[in-house]
Structure formats: C-alpha cells, structure tokens
C-alpha cells in the first residue's frame, strides 16, 4: 500500500486534502451527469401533426404551451386549410409540408399525431413505424380489423408506441366511476349503458373538409356506429380489464338519409359477458351532444353524467336509494391531456397496461367489436366471439 508523506498546509495534511478531493470528484461528476440528464429529459417531445381535416386537431394546435411537446411540423396537402388553421392558432406556415416524405427530409419528429381520415391511420403507421417514430391516432384505431392488425404488427416489429385518443379518456367521472366500481360501492357490475353522440355532423356544422370523409363508409369505416360506437366499446373493455365479449348484437338505422346518405346514423350495440351486459347507444340523432355512462351493480348505480359531474346511488329497500353527488376536478398531469400522456409514455414515465384506454390491445379489440357489430346489423343476428 502506498503511503503519502504528511505535509502540513494550513492546519491539514496533504493526504487529508487529497482524500477530500478524491471523495468529492465522483460526486461532482455524478451531479454534473444528473444535471445534463435532467435537461435532456425535460426537453419537449418533438411532435409532428399529420393531417388537418379532423377538427379534433384544434386540440393540439390551440393547446396551451405546457413545455412537454413541441410541434416541429405539419403535413397537409390542402394549402387553404393549412393557411387558415396556422393563422387561427398563430403558427408559422413554414411548419407545413405537403407530404410525409417532405416533412422527414426537413424535420426529425419523435412522435406524430394523426388528424386525417381513419383510413389513413394505416398509411401513417406504415410510414413512421419503420423510422422509429411513435404514433398517436384519433379514435378509432382503424377502419377495419385488417388495418388494425397490420398497424399492431408494425408497432411491435419496430418497437414504437401506438396510442389511440378519445375525448372520454380524460373525463374525471369515468375514472371515478371505475374506482367506485372496483371498490365495491355498487356491488358486482351487471349492466353498463354508454351513450355518445350529437345531432349529426351536418347539423352541428362541421367544416366541409371534415364532413367529406366523416360520412364516407370507406374513409371513416362507417357512420355513427364507428364514430361514436367506439367510445362505448373502449370504455367497457377498460372496465372489464380487457375481457372479450361473448357475443355482439347490433341494430343500425339511417334516420337522416338527406344528411348521411351513405352511412348509418343510429346504432345500438349489445355486448354480453358471463356476468354482465353492456348497451352502447351511438347516435347522430341526439337532440344534444352527450358522452355519459351508467354502471348498475347489485347494490347501487353510478351515473357519470358528463366530464365532471357524477352521482352515486346506493339502493335502500325496493325502490329507494341514497344519492351522493360529486363535482370532480380535472385529473393531474399527464392524465388530463392526450399529448401530455404521449410524452410521458415515450419518455418512459408512464407504462400503458394492455386494457388501458389509450393502449393498442384495447383498441384492436374495439375495432374487432365494431366490425362484428356491423356484421350483426347486416345479417340481422348476433355474432359470437
């Protein structure tokens, strides 16, 4: 063992000073590395927007800057639409590229959010997955099971995250309802009733770029059955922890042929499970816009009336009940916003479970159920899973 000579300097020996420096250097470099690591982690996720024809795109274009994402590019071939939306949201037109190829030649997004037709979701995934770019699409995942399975295979092969966004994913009431259900507040679930929709795309005045494909059976995959049926299937799959229904039965109607000549605008889907039933009412004929859910157990009921208002009814006697009303605050970040969650998933701060609302497995099953529902409506009989 080497021995250092002891040289007195200001009351301490040389060996004392050497040991002090030798001890502090690793700590200094560790802190320096940690600081650089934290800066890297805090850098906004570079996101590109693919398509502007889905009006949900205003969600990301008009989003408050939270420091978690940065829009580095937009792909839109319709120059007039691109100019209108960038001007509306104070964005530079220089962010806009006519094709996905032009975008990646100039920019390097880490993730993309698709806001075009549902049919285009496959093409977006086919282009970006091999490049290691993560993808988030608006609901539903795909227009068909064939498309959904191709997308799933691409995401797994290239190890990217593939998320699906629904407005109802961010409703505090839906999460509280699930919490109450799992706590046993109303006993075992026996019946779920989920209602989504509005007066119809044309009646509520969606713009022409959106209307052109939203009422197209190829580009949207269907009408109200696809557009709003997906919400209910997504929610019940989450509530049932990914359980597949035993059967799917559906009835579709066209009550506004003048407005929706090519697709259904009214759909009722019945899903059966070994111990419960789910009724999904998807409509372009509601007098008001609605996204609400009822969960009925053996001892009570939960009513998620809207995003923030929930009622819990516990049965008393034959027809009596005690009711508790709740006005729920927004959920904490990143569970209050699709793009915050996308950033957290890509950065590894949140791990999606297979049955989660945004998860790939849940949303492949959603498409399978919707396709079975369309088949049931055509054939006039239940479809077994």
Secondary structure, DSSP 8 states (H G I E B T S, - for coil): -------EETTEEHHHHHHHHHHHHHHHHHHHHHHHHHHHHHS-EEEEEE-S-SGGGHHHHT----SSEEEEEEE-S-HHHHHHHHHHTT--GGGEESSHHHHHHH---SEEEE-S-STTHHHHHHHHGGGT-EEEEESSS-SSHHHHHHHHHHHHHTT--EEEE-GGGG-HHHHHHHHHHHHTTT-SEEEEEEEEE-S-HHHHT--HHHHHHHT-TTTTSSSHHHHTHHHHHHHHHHHTTT---SEEEEEEE-S-TTT-TTS-SEEEEEEEETTEEEEEEEES--SS-EEEEEEEESSEEEEE-SSSEEEEEEEETTTEEEEEEEE-----TTTT-HHHHHHHHHTTS----TTSTT-HHHHHHHHHHHHHHHHHHHHTS-EE-
